[in-house]
Amino acid sequence: MNEVSTIQLEKKVIKELKKTKEYPRQTYNELLTRMCDVFVKVKNKNQYDEFLHKIQQPKMKELWDNKEDEAWEHA
């Protein structure tokens, strides 16, 4: 048997959880497990996006910070 714990939630959090259910009989345990999975995926995707952005910064600086482009700004 799985170990079970009791957590205390504010009434407004419970109200939001009820609105978030994918189907009426979905348990809070199922809902929170799904929410955790989605959160981890989003977090990992954001870390990947930040990584890409960081490695692209030097090249973008090289491409955009040059005298030829500055000359066109004042044409």
mmCIF file of the N, C-alpha and C atoms, coordinates in Angstrom:
data_MODEL
# 
_entry.id   MODEL 
# 
loop_
_atom_site.group_PDB 
_atom_site.id 
_atom_site.type_symbol 
_atom_site.label_atom_id 
_atom_site.label_alt_id 
_atom_site.label_comp_id 
_atom_site.label_asym_id 
_atom_site.label_entity_id 
_atom_site.label_seq_id 
_atom_site.pdbx_PDB_ins_code 
_atom_site.Cartn_x 
_atom_site.Cartn_y 
_atom_site.Cartn_z 
_atom_site.occupancy 
_atom_site.B_iso_or_equiv 
_atom_site.pdbx_formal_charge 
_atom_site.auth_seq_id 
_atom_site.auth_comp_id 
_atom_site.auth_asym_id 
_atom_site.auth_atom_id 
_atom_site.pdbx_PDB_model_num 
ATOM 1   N N  . MET A 1 1  ? 0.843   -1.192 0.000   1.00 0.00 ? 1  MET A N  1 
ATOM 2   C CA . MET A 1 1  ? 0.000   0.000  0.000   1.00 0.00 ? 1  MET A CA 1 
ATOM 3   C C  . MET A 1 1  ? 0.881   1.246  0.000   1.00 0.00 ? 1  MET A C  1 
ATOM 4   N N  . ASN A 1 2  ? 0.450   2.262  -0.733  1.00 0.00 ? 2  ASN A N  1 
ATOM 5   C CA . ASN A 1 2  ? 1.181   3.528  -0.778  1.00 0.00 ? 2  ASN A CA 1 
ATOM 6   C C  . ASN A 1 2  ? 1.043   4.270  0.534   1.00 0.00 ? 2  ASN A C  1 
ATOM 7   N N  . GLU A 1 3  ? 2.091   4.969  0.882   1.00 0.00 ? 3  GLU A N  1 
ATOM 8   C CA . GLU A 1 3  ? 2.009   5.813  2.066   1.00 0.00 ? 3  GLU A CA 1 
ATOM 9   C C  . GLU A 1 3  ? 1.201   7.056  1.706   1.00 0.00 ? 3  GLU A C  1 
ATOM 10  N N  . VAL A 1 4  ? 0.407   7.497  2.634   1.00 0.00 ? 4  VAL A N  1 
ATOM 11  C CA . VAL A 1 4  ? -0.460  8.647  2.397   1.00 0.00 ? 4  VAL A CA 1 
ATOM 12  C C  . VAL A 1 4  ? -0.160  9.699  3.445   1.00 0.00 ? 4  VAL A C  1 
ATOM 13  N N  . SER A 1 5  ? -0.248  10.961 3.027   1.00 0.00 ? 5  SER A N  1 
ATOM 14  C CA . SER A 1 5  ? 0.015   12.071 3.923   1.00 0.00 ? 5  SER A CA 1 
ATOM 15  C C  . SER A 1 5  ? -1.159  13.034 3.872   1.00 0.00 ? 5  SER A C  1 
ATOM 16  N N  . THR A 1 6  ? -1.264  13.840 4.879   1.00 0.00 ? 6  THR A N  1 
ATOM 17  C CA . THR A 1 6  ? -2.298  14.870 4.906   1.00 0.00 ? 6  THR A CA 1 
ATOM 18  C C  . THR A 1 6  ? -1.602  16.221 4.824   1.00 0.00 ? 6  THR A C  1 
ATOM 19  N N  . ILE A 1 7  ? -2.088  17.058 3.917   1.00 0.00 ? 7  ILE A N  1 
ATOM 20  C CA . ILE A 1 7  ? -1.536  18.409 3.809   1.00 0.00 ? 7  ILE A CA 1 
ATOM 21  C C  . ILE A 1 7  ? -2.662  19.410 4.022   1.00 0.00 ? 7  ILE A C  1 
ATOM 22  N N  . GLN A 1 8  ? -2.312  20.563 4.511   1.00 0.00 ? 8  GLN A N  1 
ATOM 23  C CA . GLN A 1 8  ? -3.301  21.610 4.713   1.00 0.00 ? 8  GLN A CA 1 
ATOM 24  C C  . GLN A 1 8  ? -3.213  22.606 3.567   1.00 0.00 ? 8  GLN A C  1 
ATOM 25  N N  . LEU A 1 9  ? -4.357  22.915 3.002   1.00 0.00 ? 9  LEU A N  1 
ATOM 26  C CA . LEU A 1 9  ? -4.434  23.883 1.915   1.00 0.00 ? 9  LEU A CA 1 
ATOM 27  C C  . LEU A 1 9  ? -5.454  24.954 2.271   1.00 0.00 ? 9  LEU A C  1 
ATOM 28  N N  . GLU A 1 10 ? -5.181  26.158 1.821   1.00 0.00 ? 10 GLU A N  1 
ATOM 29  C CA . GLU A 1 10 ? -6.152  27.232 2.013   1.00 0.00 ? 10 GLU A CA 1 
ATOM 30  C C  . GLU A 1 10 ? -7.387  26.929 1.164   1.00 0.00 ? 10 GLU A C  1 
ATOM 31  N N  . LYS A 1 11 ? -8.540  27.394 1.615   1.00 0.00 ? 11 LYS A N  1 
ATOM 32  C CA . LYS A 1 11 ? -9.791  27.153 0.901   1.00 0.00 ? 11 LYS A CA 1 
ATOM 33  C C  . LYS A 1 11 ? -9.729  27.677 -0.534  1.00 0.00 ? 11 LYS A C  1 
ATOM 34  N N  . LYS A 1 12 ? -9.057  28.826 -0.725  1.00 0.00 ? 12 LYS A N  1 
ATOM 35  C CA . LYS A 1 12 ? -8.981  29.392 -2.076  1.00 0.00 ? 12 LYS A CA 1 
ATOM 36  C C  . LYS A 1 12 ? -8.146  28.502 -3.002  1.00 0.00 ? 12 LYS A C  1 
ATOM 37  N N  . VAL A 1 13 ? -7.147  27.801 -2.454  1.00 0.00 ? 13 VAL A N  1 
ATOM 38  C CA . VAL A 1 13 ? -6.341  26.884 -3.253  1.00 0.00 ? 13 VAL A CA 1 
ATOM 39  C C  . VAL A 1 13 ? -7.185  25.684 -3.663  1.00 0.00 ? 13 VAL A C  1 
ATOM 40  N N  . ILE A 1 14 ? -7.979  25.180 -2.745  1.00 0.00 ? 14 ILE A N  1 
ATOM 41  C CA . ILE A 1 14 ? -8.862  24.053 -3.048  1.00 0.00 ? 14 ILE A CA 1 
ATOM 42  C C  . ILE A 1 14 ? -9.869  24.454 -4.127  1.00 0.00 ? 14 ILE A C  1 
ATOM 43  N N  . LYS A 1 15 ? -10.383 25.665 -4.023  1.00 0.00 ? 15 LYS A N  1 
ATOM 44  C CA . LYS A 1 15 ? -11.332 26.173 -5.023  1.00 0.00 ? 15 LYS A CA 1 
ATOM 45  C C  . LYS A 1 15 ? -10.672 26.218 -6.408  1.00 0.00 ? 15 LYS A C  1 
ATOM 46  N N  . GLU A 1 16 ? -9.430  26.679 -6.470  1.00 0.00 ? 16 GLU A N  1 
ATOM 47  C CA . GLU A 1 16 ? -8.701  26.726 -7.742  1.00 0.00 ? 16 GLU A CA 1 
ATOM 48  C C  . GLU A 1 16 ? -8.422  25.323 -8.272  1.00 0.00 ? 16 GLU A C  1 
ATOM 49  N N  . LEU A 1 17 ? -8.073  24.411 -7.386  1.00 0.00 ? 17 LEU A N  1 
ATOM 50  C CA . LEU A 1 17 ? -7.844  23.023 -7.803  1.00 0.00 ? 17 LEU A CA 1 
ATOM 51  C C  . LEU A 1 17 ? -9.106  22.417 -8.415  1.00 0.00 ? 17 LEU A C  1 
ATOM 52  N N  . LYS A 1 18 ? -10.237 22.699 -7.807  1.00 0.00 ? 18 LYS A N  1 
ATOM 53  C CA . LYS A 1 18 ? -11.511 22.181 -8.334  1.00 0.00 ? 18 LYS A CA 1 
ATOM 54  C C  . LYS A 1 18 ? -11.748 22.685 -9.750  1.00 0.00 ? 18 LYS A C  1 
ATOM 55  N N  . LYS A 1 19 ? -11.428 23.955 -9.998  1.00 0.00 ? 19 LYS A N  1 
ATOM 56  C CA . LYS A 1 19 ? -11.612 24.532 -11.343 1.00 0.00 ? 19 LYS A CA 1 
ATOM 57  C C  . LYS A 1 19 ? -10.650 23.925 -12.358 1.00 0.00 ? 19 LYS A C  1 
ATOM 58  N N  . THR A 1 20 ? -9.523  23.437 -11.876 1.00 0.00 ? 20 THR A N  1 
ATOM 59  C CA . THR A 1 20 ? -8.452  22.954 -12.736 1.00 0.00 ? 20 THR A CA 1 
ATOM 60  C C  . THR A 1 20 ? -8.632  21.494 -13.158 1.00 0.00 ? 20 THR A C  1 
ATOM 61  N N  . LYS A 1 21 ? -9.505  20.780 -12.481 1.00 0.00 ? 21 LYS A N  1 
ATOM 62  C CA . LYS A 1 21 ? -9.691  19.357 -12.778 1.00 0.00 ? 21 LYS A CA 1 
ATOM 63  C C  . LYS A 1 21 ? -10.006 19.135 -14.257 1.00 0.00 ? 21 LYS A C  1 
ATOM 64  N N  . GLU A 1 22 ? -9.439  18.063 -14.809 1.00 0.00 ? 22 GLU A N  1 
ATOM 65  C CA . GLU A 1 22 ? -9.687  17.719 -16.210 1.00 0.00 ? 22 GLU A CA 1 
ATOM 66  C C  . GLU A 1 22 ? -11.019 16.983 -16.386 1.00 0.00 ? 22 GLU A C  1 
ATOM 67  N N  . TYR A 1 23 ? -11.446 16.319 -15.343 1.00 0.00 ? 23 TYR A N  1 
ATOM 68  C CA . TYR A 1 23 ? -12.749 15.650 -15.348 1.00 0.00 ? 23 TYR A CA 1 
ATOM 69  C C  . TYR A 1 23 ? -13.251 15.626 -13.900 1.00 0.00 ? 23 TYR A C  1 
ATOM 70  N N  . PRO A 1 24 ? -14.565 15.560 -13.718 1.00 0.00 ? 24 PRO A N  1 
ATOM 71  C CA . PRO A 1 24 ? -15.155 15.745 -12.378 1.00 0.00 ? 24 PRO A CA 1 
ATOM 72  C C  . PRO A 1 24 ? -14.638 14.799 -11.289 1.00 0.00 ? 24 PRO A C  1 
ATOM 73  N N  . ARG A 1 25 ? -14.366 13.557 -11.616 1.00 0.00 ? 25 ARG A N  1 
ATOM 74  C CA . ARG A 1 25 ? -13.963 12.599 -10.582 1.00 0.00 ? 25 ARG A CA 1 
ATOM 75  C C  . ARG A 1 25 ? -12.447 12.491 -10.415 1.00 0.00 ? 25 ARG A C  1 
ATOM 76  N N  . GLN A 1 26 ? -11.728 13.376 -11.037 1.00 0.00 ? 26 GLN A N  1 
ATOM 77  C CA . GLN A 1 26 ? -10.271 13.361 -10.906 1.00 0.00 ? 26 GLN A CA 1 
ATOM 78  C C  . GLN A 1 26 ? -9.890  13.676 -9.456  1.00 0.00 ? 26 GLN A C  1 
ATOM 79  N N  . THR A 1 27 ? -9.003  12.879 -8.901  1.00 0.00 ? 27 THR A N  1 
ATOM 80  C CA . THR A 1 27 ? -8.593  13.114 -7.511  1.00 0.00 ? 27 THR A CA 1 
ATOM 81  C C  . THR A 1 27 ? -7.572  14.245 -7.468  1.00 0.00 ? 27 THR A C  1 
ATOM 82  N N  . TYR A 1 28 ? -7.446  14.836 -6.289  1.00 0.00 ? 28 TYR A N  1 
ATOM 83  C CA . TYR A 1 28 ? -6.437  15.885 -6.125  1.00 0.00 ? 28 TYR A CA 1 
ATOM 84  C C  . TYR A 1 28 ? -5.041  15.298 -6.314  1.00 0.00 ? 28 TYR A C  1 
ATOM 85  N N  . ASN A 1 29 ? -4.865  14.071 -5.897  1.00 0.00 ? 29 ASN A N  1 
ATOM 86  C CA . ASN A 1 29 ? -3.569  13.412 -6.069  1.00 0.00 ? 29 ASN A CA 1 
ATOM 87  C C  . ASN A 1 29 ? -3.220  13.301 -7.559  1.00 0.00 ? 29 ASN A C  1 
ATOM 88  N N  . GLU A 1 30 ? -4.174  12.864 -8.378  1.00 0.00 ? 30 GLU A N  1 
ATOM 89  C CA . GLU A 1 30 ? -3.949  12.778 -9.828  1.00 0.00 ? 30 GLU A CA 1 
ATOM 90  C C  . GLU A 1 30 ? -3.670  14.157 -10.415 1.00 0.00 ? 30 GLU A C  1 
ATOM 91  N N  . LEU A 1 31 ? -4.460  15.117 -9.998  1.00 0.00 ? 31 LEU A N  1 
ATOM 92  C CA . LEU A 1 31 ? -4.316  16.478 -10.511 1.00 0.00 ? 31 LEU A CA 1 
ATOM 93  C C  . LEU A 1 31 ? -2.954  17.066 -10.156 1.00 0.00 ? 31 LEU A C  1 
ATOM 94  N N  . LEU A 1 32 ? -2.547  16.928 -8.909  1.00 0.00 ? 32 LEU A N  1 
ATOM 95  C CA . LEU A 1 32 ? -1.267  17.485 -8.479  1.00 0.00 ? 32 LEU A CA 1 
ATOM 96  C C  . LEU A 1 32 ? -0.091  16.756 -9.127  1.00 0.00 ? 32 LEU A C  1 
ATOM 97  N N  . THR A 1 33 ? -0.220  15.460 -9.324  1.00 0.00 ? 33 THR A N  1 
ATOM 98  C CA . THR A 1 33 ? 0.827   14.710 -10.021 1.00 0.00 ? 33 THR A CA 1 
ATOM 99  C C  . THR A 1 33 ? 0.984   15.229 -11.440 1.00 0.00 ? 33 THR A C  1 
ATOM 100 N N  . ARG A 1 34 ? -0.127  15.436 -12.117 1.00 0.00 ? 34 ARG A N  1 
ATOM 101 C CA . ARG A 1 34 ? -0.093  15.972 -13.494 1.00 0.00 ? 34 ARG A CA 1 
ATOM 102 C C  . ARG A 1 34 ? 0.491   17.383 -13.507 1.00 0.00 ? 34 ARG A C  1 
ATOM 103 N N  . MET A 1 35 ? 0.096   18.202 -12.551 1.00 0.00 ? 35 MET A N  1 
ATOM 104 C CA . MET A 1 35 ? 0.608   19.574 -12.482 1.00 0.00 ? 35 MET A CA 1 
ATOM 105 C C  . MET A 1 35 ? 2.127   19.569 -12.264 1.00 0.00 ? 35 MET A C  1 
ATOM 106 N N  . CYS A 1 36 ? 2.602   18.673 -11.427 1.00 0.00 ? 36 CYS A N  1 
ATOM 107 C CA . CYS A 1 36 ? 4.044   18.568 -11.179 1.00 0.00 ? 36 CYS A CA 1 
ATOM 108 C C  . CYS A 1 36 ? 4.777   18.166 -12.456 1.00 0.00 ? 36 CYS A C  1 
ATOM 109 N N  . ASP A 1 37 ? 4.223   17.202 -13.183 1.00 0.00 ? 37 ASP A N  1 
ATOM 110 C CA . ASP A 1 37 ? 4.837   16.760 -14.447 1.00 0.00 ? 37 ASP A CA 1 
ATOM 111 C C  . ASP A 1 37 ? 4.941   17.918 -15.436 1.00 0.00 ? 37 ASP A C  1 
ATOM 112 N N  . VAL A 1 38 ? 3.852   18.654 -15.570 1.00 0.00 ? 38 VAL A N  1 
ATOM 113 C CA . VAL A 1 38 ? 3.831   19.790 -16.498 1.00 0.00 ? 38 VAL A CA 1 
ATOM 114 C C  . VAL A 1 38 ? 4.836   20.855 -16.048 1.00 0.00 ? 38 VAL A C  1 
ATOM 115 N N  . PHE A 1 39 ? 4.882   21.139 -14.767 1.00 0.00 ? 39 PHE A N  1 
ATOM 116 C CA . PHE A 1 39 ? 5.800   22.140 -14.239 1.00 0.00 ? 39 PHE A CA 1 
ATOM 117 C C  . PHE A 1 39 ? 7.247   21.772 -14.544 1.00 0.00 ? 39 PHE A C  1 
ATOM 118 N N  . VAL A 1 40 ? 7.604   20.512 -14.322 1.00 0.00 ? 40 VAL A N  1 
ATOM 119 C CA . VAL A 1 40 ? 8.978   20.066 -14.570 1.00 0.00 ? 40 VAL A CA 1 
ATOM 120 C C  . VAL A 1 40 ? 9.320   20.200 -16.056 1.00 0.00 ? 40 VAL A C  1 
ATOM 121 N N  . LYS A 1 41 ? 8.389   19.830 -16.938 1.00 0.00 ? 41 LYS A N  1 
ATOM 122 C CA . LYS A 1 41 ? 8.638   19.948 -18.380 1.00 0.00 ? 41 LYS A CA 1 
ATOM 123 C C  . LYS A 1 41 ? 8.840   21.409 -18.790 1.00 0.00 ? 41 LYS A C  1 
ATOM 124 N N  . VAL A 1 42 ? 8.002   22.285 -18.277 1.00 0.00 ? 42 VAL A N  1 
ATOM 125 C CA . VAL A 1 42 ? 8.120   23.716 -18.595 1.00 0.00 ? 42 VAL A CA 1 
ATOM 126 C C  . VAL A 1 42 ? 9.436   24.273 -18.057 1.00 0.00 ? 42 VAL A C  1 
ATOM 127 N N  . LYS A 1 43 ? 9.775   23.885 -16.848 1.00 0.00 ? 43 LYS A N  1 
ATOM 128 C CA . LYS A 1 43 ? 11.017  24.350 -16.236 1.00 0.00 ? 43 LYS A CA 1 
ATOM 129 C C  . LYS A 1 43 ? 12.220  23.896 -17.065 1.00 0.00 ? 43 LYS A C  1 
ATOM 130 N N  . ASN A 1 44 ? 12.227  22.638 -17.484 1.00 0.00 ? 44 ASN A N  1 
ATOM 131 C CA . ASN A 1 44 ? 13.326  22.122 -18.301 1.00 0.00 ? 44 ASN A CA 1 
ATOM 132 C C  . ASN A 1 44 ? 13.387  22.821 -19.652 1.00 0.00 ? 44 ASN A C  1 
ATOM 133 N N  . LYS A 1 45 ? 12.237  23.090 -20.253 1.00 0.00 ? 45 LYS A N  1 
ATOM 134 C CA . LYS A 1 45 ? 12.205  23.786 -21.535 1.00 0.00 ? 45 LYS A CA 1 
ATOM 135 C C  . LYS A 1 45 ? 12.750  25.200 -21.386 1.00 0.00 ? 45 LYS A C  1 
ATOM 136 N N  . ASN A 1 46 ? 12.369  25.876 -20.304 1.00 0.00 ? 46 ASN A N  1 
ATOM 137 C CA . ASN A 1 46 ? 12.868  27.231 -20.063 1.00 0.00 ? 46 ASN A CA 1 
ATOM 138 C C  . ASN A 1 46 ? 14.377  27.234 -19.863 1.00 0.00 ? 46 ASN A C  1 
ATOM 139 N N  . GLN A 1 47 ? 14.896  26.229 -19.174 1.00 0.00 ? 47 GLN A N  1 
ATOM 140 C CA . GLN A 1 47 ? 16.343  26.144 -18.982 1.00 0.00 ? 47 GLN A CA 1 
ATOM 141 C C  . GLN A 1 47 ? 17.039  25.955 -20.322 1.00 0.00 ? 47 GLN A C  1 
ATOM 142 N N  . TYR A 1 48 ? 16.458  25.147 -21.198 1.00 0.00 ? 48 TYR A N  1 
ATOM 143 C CA . TYR A 1 48 ? 17.026  24.917 -22.522 1.00 0.00 ? 48 TYR A CA 1 
ATOM 144 C C  . TYR A 1 48 ? 16.984  26.211 -23.343 1.00 0.00 ? 48 TYR A C  1 
ATOM 145 N N  . ASP A 1 49 ? 15.862  26.911 -23.291 1.00 0.00 ? 49 ASP A N  1 
ATOM 146 C CA . ASP A 1 49 ? 15.733  28.175 -24.021 1.00 0.00 ? 49 ASP A CA 1 
ATOM 147 C C  . ASP A 1 49 ? 16.744  29.206 -23.521 1.00 0.00 ? 49 ASP A C  1 
ATOM 148 N N  . GLU A 1 50 ? 16.925  29.275 -22.207 1.00 0.00 ? 50 GLU A N  1 
ATOM 149 C CA . GLU A 1 50 ? 17.903  30.206 -21.636 1.00 0.00 ? 50 GLU A CA 1 
ATOM 150 C C  . GLU A 1 50 ? 19.312  29.833 -22.079 1.00 0.00 ? 50 GLU A C  1 
ATOM 151 N N  . PHE A 1 51 ? 19.601  28.540 -22.117 1.00 0.00 ? 51 PHE A N  1 
ATOM 152 C CA . PHE A 1 51 ? 20.908  28.068 -22.577 1.00 0.00 ? 51 PHE A CA 1 
ATOM 153 C C  . PHE A 1 51 ? 21.150  28.490 -24.028 1.00 0.00 ? 51 PHE A C  1 
ATOM 154 N N  . LEU A 1 52 ? 20.166  28.265 -24.888 1.00 0.00 ? 52 LEU A N  1 
ATOM 155 C CA . LEU A 1 52 ? 20.299  28.662 -26.287 1.00 0.00 ? 52 LEU A CA 1 
ATOM 156 C C  . LEU A 1 52 ? 20.511  30.167 -26.413 1.00 0.00 ? 52 LEU A C  1 
ATOM 157 N N  . HIS A 1 53 ? 19.743  30.922 -25.649 1.00 0.00 ? 53 HIS A N  1 
ATOM 158 C CA . HIS A 1 53 ? 19.863  32.377 -25.697 1.00 0.00 ? 53 HIS A CA 1 
ATOM 159 C C  . HIS A 1 53 ? 21.274  32.815 -25.299 1.00 0.00 ? 53 HIS A C  1 
ATOM 160 N N  . LYS A 1 54 ? 21.818  32.207 -24.246 1.00 0.00 ? 54 LYS A N  1 
ATOM 161 C CA . LYS A 1 54 ? 23.161  32.568 -23.781 1.00 0.00 ? 54 LYS A CA 1 
ATOM 162 C C  . LYS A 1 54 ? 24.228  32.266 -24.818 1.00 0.00 ? 54 LYS A C  1 
ATOM 163 N N  . ILE A 1 55 ? 24.137  31.089 -25.456 1.00 0.00 ? 55 ILE A N  1 
ATOM 164 C CA . ILE A 1 55 ? 25.181  30.744 -26.421 1.00 0.00 ? 55 ILE A CA 1 
ATOM 165 C C  . ILE A 1 55 ? 25.028  31.538 -27.712 1.00 0.00 ? 55 ILE A C  1 
ATOM 166 N N  . GLN A 1 56 ? 23.842  32.076 -27.980 1.00 0.00 ? 56 GLN A N  1 
ATOM 167 C CA . GLN A 1 56 ? 23.637  32.872 -29.187 1.00 0.00 ? 56 GLN A CA 1 
ATOM 168 C C  . GLN A 1 56 ? 24.044  34.333 -28.994 1.00 0.00 ? 56 GLN A C  1 
ATOM 169 N N  . GLN A 1 57 ? 24.109  34.802 -27.777 1.00 0.00 ? 57 GLN A N  1 
ATOM 170 C CA . GLN A 1 57 ? 24.395  36.213 -27.517 1.00 0.00 ? 57 GLN A CA 1 
ATOM 171 C C  . GLN A 1 57 ? 25.682  36.713 -28.170 1.00 0.00 ? 57 GLN A C  1 
ATOM 172 N N  . PRO A 1 58 ? 26.815  36.024 -28.041 1.00 0.00 ? 58 PRO A N  1 
ATOM 173 C CA . PRO A 1 58 ? 28.036  36.553 -28.668 1.00 0.00 ? 58 PRO A CA 1 
ATOM 174 C C  . PRO A 1 58 ? 27.903  36.705 -30.188 1.00 0.00 ? 58 PRO A C  1 
ATOM 175 N N  . LYS A 1 59 ? 27.292  35.731 -30.845 1.00 0.00 ? 59 LYS A N  1 
ATOM 176 C CA . LYS A 1 59 ? 27.138  35.809 -32.304 1.00 0.00 ? 59 LYS A CA 1 
ATOM 177 C C  . LYS A 1 59 ? 26.188  36.949 -32.687 1.00 0.00 ? 59 LYS A C  1 
ATOM 178 N N  . MET A 1 60 ? 25.108  37.114 -31.927 1.00 0.00 ? 60 MET A N  1 
ATOM 179 C CA . MET A 1 60 ? 24.176  38.193 -32.224 1.00 0.00 ? 60 MET A CA 1 
ATOM 180 C C  . MET A 1 60 ? 24.852  39.551 -32.027 1.00 0.00 ? 60 MET A C  1 
ATOM 181 N N  . LYS A 1 61 ? 25.672  39.659 -31.000 1.00 0.00 ? 61 LYS A N  1 
ATOM 182 C CA . LYS A 1 61 ? 26.405  40.908 -30.767 1.00 0.00 ? 61 LYS A CA 1 
ATOM 183 C C  . LYS A 1 61 ? 27.330  41.185 -31.957 1.00 0.00 ? 61 LYS A C  1 
ATOM 184 N N  . GLU A 1 62 ? 28.001  40.137 -32.415 1.00 0.00 ? 62 GLU A N  1 
ATOM 185 C CA . GLU A 1 62 ? 28.901  40.272 -33.575 1.00 0.00 ? 62 GLU A CA 1 
ATOM 186 C C  . GLU A 1 62 ? 28.128  40.705 -34.812 1.00 0.00 ? 62 GLU A C  1 
ATOM 187 N N  . LEU A 1 63 ? 26.946  40.140 -35.032 1.00 0.00 ? 63 LEU A N  1 
ATOM 188 C CA . LEU A 1 63 ? 26.153  40.461 -36.222 1.00 0.00 ? 63 LEU A CA 1 
ATOM 189 C C  . LEU A 1 63 ? 25.538  41.856 -36.169 1.00 0.00 ? 63 LEU A C  1 
ATOM 190 N N  . TRP A 1 64 ? 25.087  42.267 -34.991 1.00 0.00 ? 64 TRP A N  1 
ATOM 191 C CA . TRP A 1 64 ? 24.347  43.514 -34.903 1.00 0.00 ? 64 TRP A CA 1 
ATOM 192 C C  . TRP A 1 64 ? 25.182  44.714 -34.499 1.00 0.00 ? 64 TRP A C  1 
ATOM 193 N N  . ASP A 1 65 ? 26.267  44.513 -33.801 1.00 0.00 ? 65 ASP A N  1 
ATOM 194 C CA . ASP A 1 65 ? 27.103  45.637 -33.380 1.00 0.00 ? 65 ASP A CA 1 
ATOM 195 C C  . ASP A 1 65 ? 28.255  45.826 -34.360 1.00 0.00 ? 65 ASP A C  1 
ATOM 196 N N  . ASN A 1 66 ? 27.942  46.450 -35.499 1.00 0.00 ? 66 ASN A N  1 
ATOM 197 C CA . ASN A 1 66 ? 29.007  46.703 -36.462 1.00 0.00 ? 66 ASN A CA 1 
ATOM 198 C C  . ASN A 1 66 ? 28.789  48.073 -37.105 1.00 0.00 ? 66 ASN A C  1 
ATOM 199 N N  . LYS A 1 67 ? 29.834  48.605 -37.667 1.00 0.00 ? 67 LYS A N  1 
ATOM 200 C CA . LYS A 1 67 ? 29.809  49.965 -38.231 1.00 0.00 ? 67 LYS A CA 1 
ATOM 201 C C  . LYS A 1 67 ? 28.882  50.080 -39.438 1.00 0.00 ? 67 LYS A C  1 
ATOM 202 N N  . GLU A 1 68 ? 28.782  49.013 -40.248 1.00 0.00 ? 68 GLU A N  1 
ATOM 203 C CA . GLU A 1 68 ? 27.925  49.072 -41.440 1.00 0.00 ? 68 GLU A CA 1 
ATOM 204 C C  . GLU A 1 68 ? 26.478  49.319 -41.063 1.00 0.00 ? 68 GLU A C  1 
ATOM 205 N N  . ASP A 1 69 ? 25.993  48.641 -40.025 1.00 0.00 ? 69 ASP A N  1 
ATOM 206 C CA . ASP A 1 69 ? 24.615  48.838 -39.603 1.00 0.00 ? 69 ASP A CA 1 
ATOM 207 C C  . ASP A 1 69 ? 24.421  50.225 -39.007 1.00 0.00 ? 69 ASP A C  1 
ATOM 208 N N  . GLU A 1 70 ? 25.387  50.707 -38.271 1.00 0.00 ? 70 GLU A N  1 
ATOM 209 C CA . GLU A 1 70 ? 25.282  52.033 -37.681 1.00 0.00 ? 70 GLU A CA 1 
ATOM 210 C C  . GLU A 1 70 ? 25.214  53.100 -38.751 1.00 0.00 ? 70 GLU A C  1 
ATOM 211 N N  . ALA A 1 71 ? 25.911  52.918 -39.850 1.00 0.00 ? 71 ALA A N  1 
ATOM 212 C CA . ALA A 1 71 ? 25.876  53.885 -40.949 1.00 0.00 ? 71 ALA A CA 1 
ATOM 213 C C  . ALA A 1 71 ? 24.477  53.964 -41.544 1.00 0.00 ? 71 ALA A C  1 
ATOM 214 N N  . TRP A 1 72 ? 23.778  52.850 -41.653 1.00 0.00 ? 72 TRP A N  1 
ATOM 215 C CA . TRP A 1 72 ? 22.433  52.841 -42.208 1.00 0.00 ? 72 TRP A CA 1 
ATOM 216 C C  . TRP A 1 72 ? 21.435  53.532 -41.286 1.00 0.00 ? 72 TRP A C  1 
ATOM 217 N N  . GLU A 1 73 ? 21.691  53.558 -40.001 1.00 0.00 ? 73 GLU A N  1 
ATOM 218 C CA . GLU A 1 73 ? 20.771  54.192 -39.064 1.00 0.00 ? 73 GLU A CA 1 
ATOM 219 C C  . GLU A 1 73 ? 20.692  55.701 -39.299 1.00 0.00 ? 73 GLU A C  1 
ATOM 220 N N  . HIS A 1 74 ? 21.762  56.281 -39.836 1.00 0.00 ? 74 HIS A N  1 
ATOM 221 C CA . HIS A 1 74 ? 21.801  57.736 -40.024 1.00 0.00 ? 74 HIS A CA 1 
ATOM 222 C C  . HIS A 1 74 ? 21.636  58.106 -41.504 1.00 0.00 ? 74 HIS A C  1 
ATOM 223 N N  . ALA A 1 75 ? 21.237  57.184 -42.346 1.00 0.00 ? 75 ALA A N  1 
ATOM 224 C CA . ALA A 1 75 ? 21.070  57.470 -43.784 1.00 0.00 ? 75 ALA A CA 1 
ATOM 225 C C  . ALA A 1 75 ? 19.786  58.212 -44.054 1.00 0.00 ? 75 ALA A C  1 
# 
